[in-house]
């Protein structure tokens, strides 16, 4: 099968990580895989593709604009006659859907990677999803988003859910005693933006310290949101920390960090207070590493965590609720904490491995390509 994967760039985001893993997985299975990006200067994951010898086609949006990107993509799809193209993220989906009009031989799968809660403007979001009529299949990476999309009449028959995949060999449990020789250490992973809800987490930690005498240490790995609103939010967090010394002395900003498996080995649990998500890589990776998760009870988080089985859930808008979840974990004895760790790893092995994700996409690609073959055969009969 000849497959083209389309995304904005190879930066450090979760969608970029997943599409690179998909490209490498399909290549290992004997498919001819190529990629297309329009911000080639972001190259955090590019080395993986070089090692797998996966060709990358580039068209700089900065130089040619959106129309130039669409034209370049349509020409590539038409010239190379890919069996199926797969795009990730909203803007890349729009480009791929419009470009597909000029490349009718190539079937198209588009993947939404976030939640409808992230829609900023109802009108533009509806228009964007109306373009999905040009795609053969639409994939969401969470059950919540899949159900929401299926309630749209023009999408109902073409929507599938495929969970993110985790490298179960790279992310694996470490043999150590939780909290050995120190207090509890929580790890947070993700770009620092308003939707990550760190404001309420910090308020909860201050409340925890007042109630129990000290707060857990929080180590946060991830870049700051470079947008104007994200920059303002980060400044607000800095100001809040300055006013919460009992939290500030236990809070560590790591910035962008490549070795997340090692960070997970050094922590006791992942804390993930987001207001909404698609399918968070950080939670999937923590579960694979046998780390319990303390997470907001939104989107698919309750399915991933299963309250009390692989971690604890909380209301992200309530610092009191966050305190309760953290306290439920901190106060566990070693045996029940170890049980959470085992449950986390077992769930990841059953549901979140990269091979399962690649299996699901490979099957969907095959079904989509067969549909093209049937349509082409009918067209040939009609011409005769």
C-alpha positions in Angstrom: 0.0 0.0 0.0 1.3 3.5 -0.9 0.4 5.9 2.0 1.0 9.6 2.4 0.8 11.1 6.0 0.1 14.8 6.3 0.7 17.1 9.3 2.0 20.7 10.0 5.5 19.8 11.3 7.6 17.5 13.3 7.7 19.6 16.5 7.3 18.2 20.0 3.5 17.9 20.1 1.4 14.8 20.8 -0.1 14.7 17.3 3.3 14.9 15.7 4.6 12.1 17.9 1.7 9.9 17.0 1.9 10.4 13.3 5.6 9.7 13.3 5.0 6.5 15.2 2.3 5.6 12.7 4.6 6.3 9.8 7.4 4.1 11.3 4.9 1.4 12.2 3.5 1.2 8.7 6.9 1.3 7.1 8.0 -1.7 9.3 5.0 -3.6 8.0 6.1 -3.2 4.4 4.0 -0.3 3.3 5.4 2.5 1.1 5.2 5.5 3.4 5.9 9.2 2.7 5.2 12.4 4.6 4.2 16.0 3.8 4.7 19.0 6.1 4.4 22.7 5.7 6.5 24.0 8.7 9.6 22.0 8.0 11.8 24.1 10.4 10.2 22.3 13.4 12.1 19.0 13.5 11.9 17.5 17.0 10.9 14.1 15.6 12.5 14.2 12.2 15.4 12.0 13.2 13.0 9.0 13.6 12.0 9.4 10.0 15.5 9.6 8.8 16.4 6.4 10.6 13.5 4.7 9.0 14.3 6.3 5.6 10.9 7.7 5.2 10.8 10.4 2.5 9.5 13.9 3.6 7.9 16.4 1.2 8.1 20.0 2.3 6.2 23.1 1.3 6.9 26.2 3.5 3.6 27.9 4.4 5.6 30.9 5.4 6.8 31.3 1.9 3.8 30.2 -0.1 0.7 30.7 2.1 -2.2 28.3 2.5 -3.1 28.3 -1.2 0.4 27.4 -2.1 0.4 24.5 0.4 -2.9 23.1 -1.0 -1.6 23.3 -4.6 1.7 21.6 -3.7 -0.2 18.9 -1.8 -2.7 18.3 -4.6 0.2 18.0 -7.1 2.1 15.6 -4.9 -1.0 13.4 -4.4 -1.8 13.4 -8.1 1.8 12.8 -9.3 2.6 10.0 -6.9 -0.9 8.4 -6.9 -1.0 7.4 -3.3 -3.6 4.7 -2.4 -4.5 6.5 0.8 -3.6 9.8 2.5 -3.9 10.3 6.3 -3.9 13.8 7.8 -3.7 14.8 11.5 -4.9 18.1 13.0 -7.5 20.6 11.9 -5.6 22.8 9.5 -3.8 19.9 7.8 -7.2 18.2 7.5 -8.6 21.2 5.7 -5.6 21.3 3.3 -5.9 17.6 2.6 -9.6 17.7 2.0 -9.4 20.6 -0.5 -6.3 19.1 -2.1 -8.1 15.7 -2.5 -10.4 17.4 -5.1 -7.5 17.5 -7.4 -6.3 14.0 -6.7 -9.4 11.7 -7.0 -7.3 8.5 -7.2 -6.2 9.0 -3.5 -8.6 8.1 -0.7 -8.5 10.3 2.4 -8.6 9.7 6.1 -8.6 12.7 8.4 -8.0 12.6 12.1 -9.2 15.0 14.7 -6.8 15.1 17.6 -8.6 17.2 20.3 -12.0 17.8 21.7 -15.0 19.8 20.5 -14.4 21.8 23.7 -11.5 23.3 21.9 -13.7 24.9 19.3 -13.2 28.6 19.5 -15.9 29.7 17.1 -19.0 27.6 16.4 -19.4 28.8 12.8 -15.9 28.1 11.7 -15.9 24.8 13.5 -19.1 23.7 11.7 -17.7 24.8 8.4 -14.5 22.9 9.1 -16.4 19.7 9.8 -18.6 20.2 6.8 -15.4 19.8 4.8 -15.2 16.2 6.1 -17.7 15.3 3.4 -14.7 15.3 1.1 -12.9 12.7 3.3 -13.6 9.0 3.1 -13.1 8.4 6.8 -12.8 10.6 9.9 -10.9 9.3 13.0 -11.0 10.7 16.5 -8.6 9.5 19.2 -11.1 9.4 22.0 -14.5 7.8 22.6 -15.9 11.1 23.7 -15.0 12.9 20.5 -16.1 9.9 18.4 -19.6 9.9 20.0 -19.9 13.7 19.5 -18.9 13.5 15.8 -21.3 10.6 15.2 -24.2 12.8 16.3 -23.5 14.9 13.2 -25.7 13.4 10.4 -23.2 14.0 7.6 -20.4 12.2 9.6 -22.3 9.3 11.3 -21.3 6.6 8.9 -17.6 7.5 8.5 -16.3 8.1 12.0 -14.0 5.7 13.8 -12.1 5.8 17.1 -8.4 4.9 17.3 -6.6 5.4 20.6 -3.0 6.7 20.7 -0.2 4.2 20.8 2.6 4.0 23.3 6.0 2.3 22.9 5.6 -0.4 25.7 9.3 -1.2 25.6 10.4 2.4 26.1 7.8 3.1 28.7 7.9 0.4 31.2 7.6 0.1 35.0 10.7 0.8 37.1 11.6 -1.2 40.2 11.7 1.2 43.1 9.9 2.1 46.2 7.4 5.0 45.7 8.4 8.1 47.5 11.6 6.4 48.9 13.5 8.8 51.1 11.5 11.9 50.2 7.9 13.2 49.9 5.6 12.3 47.0 6.7 13.6 43.6 4.1 14.3 40.9 5.0 14.8 37.2 3.1 17.0 34.8 3.8 16.8 31.1 2.5 19.1 28.4 2.6 22.5 26.7 1.9 25.2 29.3 -1.3 26.8 28.2 -4.7 27.8 29.7 -6.4 24.5 28.9 -3.8 22.7 31.1 -5.4 24.4 34.1 -2.2 24.8 36.2 -3.8 27.8 38.0 -6.2 25.5 39.8 -3.5 22.9 40.5 -1.3 25.5 42.1 -4.2 26.7 44.3 -5.0 23.1 45.3 -1.3 22.5 46.3 -1.4 25.6 48.5 -4.5 24.4 50.1 -3.0 20.9 50.5 0.1 22.5 52.2 -2.2 24.4 54.7 -4.2 21.2 55.5 -1.4 18.7 55.7 1.7 20.7 56.4 3.5 20.4 53.1 2.7 20.0 49.4 3.9 17.2 47.1 6.7 18.2 44.7 5.5 18.9 41.2 7.9 18.6 38.2 6.4 20.0 35.0 8.0 19.1 31.7 6.8 21.0 28.6 7.4 24.2 26.6 5.5 27.4 27.3 2.6 28.3 25.0 4.2 30.7 22.5 0.9 32.4 21.6 -0.1 35.8 23.0 -2.8 34.4 25.2 -0.5 31.5 26.2 2.3 34.0 27.1 -0.1 36.0 29.3 -1.2 32.8 31.0 2.3 31.8 31.8 3.0 35.3 33.3 -0.1 34.8 35.4 1.2 31.5 36.6 4.6 33.0 37.5 2.8 35.7 39.5 0.7 33.2 41.3 3.6 31.1 42.3 5.4 34.1 43.6 2.4 34.6 46.0 2.4 30.9 47.0 5.9 30.3 48.5 4.8 27.0 50.0 4.1 25.8 46.4 6.9 27.6 44.6 9.6 25.9 46.6 8.1 22.5 45.6 7.5 23.4 41.9 10.1 22.7 39.2 9.8 24.0 35.6 11.8 21.7 33.4 10.9 23.1 30.0 10.9 20.8 26.9 12.4 17.5 27.9 13.2 14.5 25.7 13.5 11.7 28.3 10.0 11.4 29.6 10.5 7.7 30.5 13.2 8.7 32.9 11.1 11.4 34.4 8.3 8.9 35.0 10.7 6.5 36.7 11.6 9.3 39.1 8.0 10.2 40.0 5.2 8.6 42.0 2.3 9.6 39.8 1.3 11.8 36.9 -0.9 14.8 37.6 -3.0 15.9 34.6 -5.5 18.7 35.4 -6.6 19.7 31.9 -10.0 21.2 31.2 -10.3 19.1 28.1 -8.3 16.7 25.9 -8.4 14.4 22.9 -6.3 11.5 24.0 -3.4 12.8 26.1 -0.1 11.1 25.3 1.2 12.0 28.8 -1.5 9.9 30.5 -1.0 6.9 28.1 2.7 7.0 28.7 2.3 7.2 32.4 0.0 4.2 32.5 2.5 2.2 30.3 5.2 3.1 32.8 3.1 1.8 35.6 2.5 5.2 37.1 -0.9 6.0 38.6 -2.7 9.1 37.2 -4.4 11.9 39.0 -6.5 13.5 36.4 -9.5 15.8 35.7 -12.7 13.9 35.2 -13.2 15.1 31.6 -13.5 13.5 28.1 -12.0 10.0 28.1 -10.0 10.5 31.4 -12.5 8.4 33.4 -12.1 5.5 31.0 -8.3 5.7 31.3 -8.1 6.1 35.0 -11.1 4.1 36.3 -11.5 5.9 39.6 -9.5 4.1 42.3 -8.2 1.4 40.0 -5.4 3.2 38.0 -5.5 6.5 39.8 -8.0 9.2 41.0 -10.2 11.7 39.3 -11.2 15.3 40.3 -13.2 18.2 39.2 -10.7 20.5 37.4 -12.5 23.6 38.4 -12.5 22.8 42.1 -9.2 23.1 44.1 -11.0 21.2 46.9 -11.6 18.2 44.6 -8.0 18.3 43.4 -6.8 18.2 47.0 -9.0 15.2 47.7 -7.6 13.3 44.8 -4.0 14.1 45.7 -4.7 13.2 49.4 -6.3 9.9 48.3 -3.1 8.9 46.6 -0.6 10.3 49.1 -2.2 8.5 52.0 -2.1 5.1 50.3 0.1 2.4 51.9 2.7 0.8 49.6 0.6 -2.3 48.8 -2.4 -0.5 47.3 -0.1 1.9 45.5 1.7 -1.0 44.0 -1.7 -2.4 42.9 -2.5 0.9 41.1 0.8 0.6 39.3 0.1 -3.0 38.2 -3.3 -2.1 37.0 -1.9 0.9 35.0 0.6 -1.3 33.2 -1.9 -4.0 32.5 -4.4 -1.6 31.0 -1.7 0.0 28.8 -0.6 -3.4 27.5 -4.1 -4.3 26.6 -5.3 -1.0 25.1 -2.5 1.4 24.4 0.4 -0.3 22.6 1.8 1.2 19.4 1.2 -2.0 17.6 -2.5 -1.9 18.4 -2.7 1.7 17.1 -0.9 0.7 13.9 -3.1 -2.4 13.5 -6.2 -0.2 13.7 -4.9 2.3 11.2 -3.7 -0.4 8.9 -7.1 -2.1 8.9 -8.8 1.3 8.3 -6.4 2.1 5.4 -7.1 -1.3 3.8 -10.9 -0.8 4.1 -10.7 2.7 2.6 -8.5 1.5 -0.3 -10.9 -1.4 -1.0 -13.7 1.1 -1.2 -11.7 3.0 -3.9 -11.1 -0.2 -5.8 -14.8 -1.0 -5.8 -15.7 2.5 -7.0 -13.1 2.4 -9.7 -14.4 -1.0 -10.9 -18.0 0.4 -11.0 -16.8 3.3 -13.0 -15.0 1.0 -15.5 -18.3 -1.0 -15.9 -20.3 2.2 -16.5 -17.8 3.3 -19.2 -18.1 0.0 -21.0 
